[in-house]
Amino acid sequence: MPWICHAALFQDNSSVIKGKITDTNGSPLAGAGITVESTLLGSHSDQEGNFSLSVRKGRIYVLHFSFIGYESKICQVSLSRDTVLNSPFNKNNHD
């Protein structure tokens, strides 16, 4: 299951981590959970698989992605520059 995560930086001290979660056919996964490790921050993907999290720039964040029936993923994002990550998001074969 591929997913994309990228960070868009702004001029002040805040940043937005946003991305899109899709299945292997490119179809969006609505309602996928996204949480930021060691914080109370979290979000869910919308009907088109998009998500957005407001965070402080200049830090490293560890994001946890989950969706029922699929293996959970962990993604580390450094907000010192724009970041794009691509990784397979595989179906869970244990269900």
VENHU-V824518 format. One record per run of one state. SS is the DSSP state (alpha for helix, beta for strand, coil for the rest). FROM is the first residue (numbers start at 1). TO is the last residue. Records with the same first field share a line. If there is no record, write none. Layout:
BEGIN
SS=FROM-TO / FROM-TO
END
This chain:
BEGIN
coil=1-2 / 10-13 / 23-27 / 29-32 / 37-41 / 45-49 / 57-59 / 67-69 / 71-72 / 79-83 / 88-90 / 92-95
beta=3-9 / 14-22 / 28-28 / 33-36 / 42-44 / 50-56 / 60-66 / 70-70 / 73-78 / 84-87 / 91-91
END
